[in-house]
Amino acid sequence: MFLWQVLNFLILAGLLGWLIAKQGGPLLAARSKEIADGLASGEKAKAEADARAAQVQARLANLETEVAALRASAKEEREREAERIRRDTESEIARIHFQAGHEIESAGKQARLEVQRAAAKMAVELAEQKVRARMSPEIQAVLLQSFLSGLADSGGIQLGE
């Protein structure tokens, strides 16, 4: 019985050995290839990450100079904008001064004309009052007679002669 057990064990071990040799080799080779590919892709990813880290470090090193350049550029832009605003303001002030002077001059002329009109009207009213005060029916008759004779002399009206 021991012999049958040993023989059975040898057959089973041989069969298992043959199966492992036939199927196990390619399986182990494929698994080895997968592991090697995984390691290669890991190395590649590590190299890419190292390259990106180096780029980030370089950008961080240049960050101070970039920030300084941006600040200088912003300062220049602020100064240019302030100068433009200053020029625009001066131009606007000059325009307002010119326009105000023109309006003042125009208002002065208008006021002078109104004063002249009022003075002329008052002079006419005053003259009318003086004439009315001095006018009597006899003076009116004399004035009418001289007016009519002036018309007759000019050939306009013939009086009852």
CNS distance restraints for C-alpha pairs under 8 A (distance, minus, plus):
assign (resid   1 and name CA) (resid   5 and name CA) 6.30 0.50 0.50
assign (resid   2 and name CA) (resid   6 and name CA) 6.19 0.50 0.50
assign (resid   3 and name CA) (resid   7 and name CA) 5.94 0.50 0.50
assign (resid   4 and name CA) (resid   8 and name CA) 5.80 0.50 0.50
assign (resid   5 and name CA) (resid   9 and name CA) 5.92 0.50 0.50
assign (resid   6 and name CA) (resid  10 and name CA) 6.07 0.50 0.50
assign (resid   7 and name CA) (resid  11 and name CA) 6.19 0.50 0.50
assign (resid   8 and name CA) (resid  12 and name CA) 6.05 0.50 0.50
assign (resid   9 and name CA) (resid  13 and name CA) 5.86 0.50 0.50
assign (resid  10 and name CA) (resid  14 and name CA) 5.84 0.50 0.50
assign (resid  11 and name CA) (resid  15 and name CA) 5.98 0.50 0.50
assign (resid  12 and name CA) (resid  16 and name CA) 6.05 0.50 0.50
assign (resid  13 and name CA) (resid  17 and name CA) 5.93 0.50 0.50
assign (resid  14 and name CA) (resid  18 and name CA) 5.99 0.50 0.50
assign (resid  15 and name CA) (resid  19 and name CA) 6.16 0.50 0.50
assign (resid  16 and name CA) (resid  20 and name CA) 6.01 0.50 0.50
assign (resid  17 and name CA) (resid  21 and name CA) 5.97 0.50 0.50
assign (resid  18 and name CA) (resid  22 and name CA) 5.96 0.50 0.50
assign (resid  19 and name CA) (resid  23 and name CA) 5.68 0.50 0.50
assign (resid  19 and name CA) (resid  24 and name CA) 7.17 0.50 0.50
assign (resid  20 and name CA) (resid  24 and name CA) 4.48 0.50 0.50
assign (resid  20 and name CA) (resid  25 and name CA) 7.05 0.50 0.50
assign (resid  21 and name CA) (resid  25 and name CA) 5.73 0.50 0.50
assign (resid  22 and name CA) (resid  26 and name CA) 7.64 0.50 0.50
assign (resid  23 and name CA) (resid  27 and name CA) 6.30 0.50 0.50
assign (resid  24 and name CA) (resid  28 and name CA) 5.81 0.50 0.50
assign (resid  25 and name CA) (resid  29 and name CA) 5.97 0.50 0.50
assign (resid  26 and name CA) (resid  30 and name CA) 5.97 0.50 0.50
assign (resid  27 and name CA) (resid  31 and name CA) 6.12 0.50 0.50
assign (resid  28 and name CA) (resid  32 and name CA) 5.94 0.50 0.50
assign (resid  29 and name CA) (resid  33 and name CA) 6.09 0.50 0.50
assign (resid  30 and name CA) (resid  34 and name CA) 6.17 0.50 0.50
assign (resid  31 and name CA) (resid  35 and name CA) 6.17 0.50 0.50
assign (resid  32 and name CA) (resid  36 and name CA) 6.06 0.50 0.50
assign (resid  33 and name CA) (resid  37 and name CA) 5.99 0.50 0.50
assign (resid  34 and name CA) (resid  38 and name CA) 6.03 0.50 0.50
assign (resid  35 and name CA) (resid  39 and name CA) 6.11 0.50 0.50
assign (resid  36 and name CA) (resid  40 and name CA) 6.11 0.50 0.50
assign (resid  37 and name CA) (resid  41 and name CA) 6.09 0.50 0.50
assign (resid  38 and name CA) (resid  42 and name CA) 5.97 0.50 0.50
assign (resid  39 and name CA) (resid  43 and name CA) 6.07 0.50 0.50
assign (resid  40 and name CA) (resid  44 and name CA) 6.10 0.50 0.50
assign (resid  41 and name CA) (resid  45 and name CA) 5.99 0.50 0.50
assign (resid  42 and name CA) (resid  46 and name CA) 5.97 0.50 0.50
assign (resid  43 and name CA) (resid  47 and name CA) 6.08 0.50 0.50
assign (resid  44 and name CA) (resid  48 and name CA) 6.19 0.50 0.50
assign (resid  45 and name CA) (resid  49 and name CA) 6.01 0.50 0.50
assign (resid  46 and name CA) (resid  50 and name CA) 6.00 0.50 0.50
assign (resid  47 and name CA) (resid  51 and name CA) 6.12 0.50 0.50
assign (resid  48 and name CA) (resid  52 and name CA) 6.12 0.50 0.50
assign (resid  49 and name CA) (resid  53 and name CA) 5.96 0.50 0.50
assign (resid  50 and name CA) (resid  54 and name CA) 6.07 0.50 0.50
assign (resid  51 and name CA) (resid  55 and name CA) 6.22 0.50 0.50
assign (resid  52 and name CA) (resid  56 and name CA) 6.12 0.50 0.50
assign (resid  53 and name CA) (resid  57 and name CA) 6.05 0.50 0.50
assign (resid  54 and name CA) (resid  58 and name CA) 6.09 0.50 0.50
assign (resid  55 and name CA) (resid  59 and name CA) 6.09 0.50 0.50
assign (resid  56 and name CA) (resid  60 and name CA) 5.97 0.50 0.50
assign (resid  57 and name CA) (resid  61 and name CA) 6.05 0.50 0.50
assign (resid  58 and name CA) (resid  62 and name CA) 6.20 0.50 0.50
assign (resid  59 and name CA) (resid  63 and name CA) 5.78 0.50 0.50
assign (resid  60 and name CA) (resid  64 and name CA) 7.51 0.50 0.50
assign (resid  62 and name CA) (resid  66 and name CA) 6.10 0.50 0.50
assign (resid  63 and name CA) (resid  67 and name CA) 5.95 0.50 0.50
assign (resid  64 and name CA) (resid  68 and name CA) 6.11 0.50 0.50
assign (resid  65 and name CA) (resid  69 and name CA) 6.04 0.50 0.50
assign (resid  66 and name CA) (resid  70 and name CA) 6.07 0.50 0.50
assign (resid  67 and name CA) (resid  71 and name CA) 6.08 0.50 0.50
assign (resid  68 and name CA) (resid  72 and name CA) 6.14 0.50 0.50
assign (resid  69 and name CA) (resid  73 and name CA) 6.06 0.50 0.50
assign (resid  70 and name CA) (resid  74 and name CA) 6.01 0.50 0.50
assign (resid  71 and name CA) (resid  75 and name CA) 6.06 0.50 0.50
assign (resid  72 and name CA) (resid  76 and name CA) 6.18 0.50 0.50
assign (resid  73 and name CA) (resid  77 and name CA) 6.16 0.50 0.50
assign (resid  74 and name CA) (resid  78 and name CA) 6.10 0.50 0.50
assign (resid  75 and name CA) (resid  79 and name CA) 6.18 0.50 0.50
assign (resid  76 and name CA) (resid  80 and name CA) 6.14 0.50 0.50
assign (resid  77 and name CA) (resid  81 and name CA) 6.04 0.50 0.50
assign (resid  78 and name CA) (resid  82 and name CA) 5.98 0.50 0.50
assign (resid  79 and name CA) (resid  83 and name CA) 6.10 0.50 0.50
assign (resid  80 and name CA) (resid  84 and name CA) 6.16 0.50 0.50
assign (resid  81 and name CA) (resid  85 and name CA) 6.10 0.50 0.50
assign (resid  82 and name CA) (resid  86 and name CA) 6.04 0.50 0.50
assign (resid  83 and name CA) (resid  87 and name CA) 6.15 0.50 0.50
assign (resid  84 and name CA) (resid  88 and name CA) 6.11 0.50 0.50
assign (resid  85 and name CA) (resid  89 and name CA) 5.96 0.50 0.50
assign (resid  86 and name CA) (resid  90 and name CA) 6.17 0.50 0.50
assign (resid  87 and name CA) (resid  91 and name CA) 6.11 0.50 0.50
assign (resid  88 and name CA) (resid  92 and name CA) 6.06 0.50 0.50
assign (resid  89 and name CA) (resid  93 and name CA) 6.04 0.50 0.50
assign (resid  90 and name CA) (resid  94 and name CA) 6.13 0.50 0.50
assign (resid  91 and name CA) (resid  95 and name CA) 6.17 0.50 0.50
assign (resid  92 and name CA) (resid  96 and name CA) 6.08 0.50 0.50
assign (resid  93 and name CA) (resid  97 and name CA) 6.09 0.50 0.50
assign (resid  94 and name CA) (resid  98 and name CA) 6.13 0.50 0.50
assign (resid  95 and name CA) (resid  99 and name CA) 6.03 0.50 0.50
assign (resid  96 and name CA) (resid 100 and name CA) 5.89 0.50 0.50
assign (resid  97 and name CA) (resid 101 and name CA) 6.05 0.50 0.50
assign (resid  98 and name CA) (resid 102 and name CA) 6.16 0.50 0.50
assign (resid  99 and name CA) (resid 103 and name CA) 6.10 0.50 0.50
assign (resid 100 and name CA) (resid 104 and name CA) 6.01 0.50 0.50
assign (resid 101 and name CA) (resid 105 and name CA) 6.06 0.50 0.50
assign (resid 102 and name CA) (resid 106 and name CA) 6.05 0.50 0.50
assign (resid 103 and name CA) (resid 107 and name CA) 5.97 0.50 0.50
assign (resid 104 and name CA) (resid 108 and name CA) 6.04 0.50 0.50
assign (resid 105 and name CA) (resid 109 and name CA) 6.23 0.50 0.50
assign (resid 106 and name CA) (resid 110 and name CA) 6.16 0.50 0.50
assign (resid 107 and name CA) (resid 111 and name CA) 6.03 0.50 0.50
assign (resid 108 and name CA) (resid 112 and name CA) 6.10 0.50 0.50
assign (resid 109 and name CA) (resid 113 and name CA) 6.18 0.50 0.50
assign (resid 110 and name CA) (resid 114 and name CA) 6.20 0.50 0.50
assign (resid 111 and name CA) (resid 115 and name CA) 6.09 0.50 0.50
assign (resid 112 and name CA) (resid 116 and name CA) 6.06 0.50 0.50
assign (resid 113 and name CA) (resid 117 and name CA) 6.07 0.50 0.50
assign (resid 114 and name CA) (resid 118 and name CA) 6.04 0.50 0.50
assign (resid 115 and name CA) (resid 119 and name CA) 5.96 0.50 0.50
assign (resid 116 and name CA) (resid 120 and name CA) 6.00 0.50 0.50
assign (resid 117 and name CA) (resid 121 and name CA) 6.04 0.50 0.50
assign (resid 118 and name CA) (resid 122 and name CA) 6.02 0.50 0.50
assign (resid 119 and name CA) (resid 123 and name CA) 5.97 0.50 0.50
assign (resid 120 and name CA) (resid 124 and name CA) 6.11 0.50 0.50
assign (resid 121 and name CA) (resid 125 and name CA) 6.10 0.50 0.50
assign (resid 122 and name CA) (resid 126 and name CA) 5.93 0.50 0.50
assign (resid 123 and name CA) (resid 127 and name CA) 5.98 0.50 0.50
assign (resid 124 and name CA) (resid 128 and name CA) 5.97 0.50 0.50
assign (resid 125 and name CA) (resid 129 and name CA) 6.13 0.50 0.50
assign (resid 126 and name CA) (resid 130 and name CA) 6.19 0.50 0.50
assign (resid 127 and name CA) (resid 131 and name CA) 6.00 0.50 0.50
assign (resid 128 and name CA) (resid 132 and name CA) 5.98 0.50 0.50
assign (resid 129 and name CA) (resid 133 and name CA) 6.00 0.50 0.50
assign (resid 130 and name CA) (resid 134 and name CA) 6.21 0.50 0.50
assign (resid 131 and name CA) (resid 135 and name CA) 5.82 0.50 0.50
assign (resid 135 and name CA) (resid 139 and name CA) 6.00 0.50 0.50
assign (resid 135 and name CA) (resid 140 and name CA) 6.56 0.50 0.50
assign (resid 136 and name CA) (resid 140 and name CA) 6.18 0.50 0.50
assign (resid 137 and name CA) (resid 141 and name CA) 6.19 0.50 0.50
assign (resid 138 and name CA) (resid 142 and name CA) 6.32 0.50 0.50
assign (resid 139 and name CA) (resid 143 and name CA) 6.09 0.50 0.50
assign (resid 140 and name CA) (resid 144 and name CA) 6.04 0.50 0.50
assign (resid 141 and name CA) (resid 145 and name CA) 6.07 0.50 0.50
assign (resid 142 and name CA) (resid 146 and name CA) 6.17 0.50 0.50
assign (resid 143 and name CA) (resid 147 and name CA) 6.08 0.50 0.50
assign (resid 144 and name CA) (resid 148 and name CA) 6.12 0.50 0.50
assign (resid 145 and name CA) (resid 149 and name CA) 6.11 0.50 0.50
assign (resid 146 and name CA) (resid 150 and name CA) 6.06 0.50 0.50
assign (resid 147 and name CA) (resid 151 and name CA) 6.35 0.50 0.50
assign (resid 148 and name CA) (resid 152 and name CA) 6.19 0.50 0.50
assign (resid 148 and name CA) (resid 157 and name CA) 7.91 0.50 0.50
assign (resid 149 and name CA) (resid 153 and name CA) 6.09 0.50 0.50
assign (resid 150 and name CA) (resid 154 and name CA) 6.34 0.50 0.50
assign (resid 151 and name CA) (resid 155 and name CA) 6.46 0.50 0.50
assign (resid 151 and name CA) (resid 156 and name CA) 5.44 0.50 0.50
assign (resid 151 and name CA) (resid 157 and name CA) 6.04 0.50 0.50
assign (resid 152 and name CA) (resid 156 and name CA) 5.59 0.50 0.50
assign (resid 152 and name CA) (resid 157 and name CA) 4.90 0.50 0.50
assign (resid 152 and name CA) (resid 158 and name CA) 5.79 0.50 0.50
assign (resid 152 and name CA) (resid 159 and name CA) 7.04 0.50 0.50
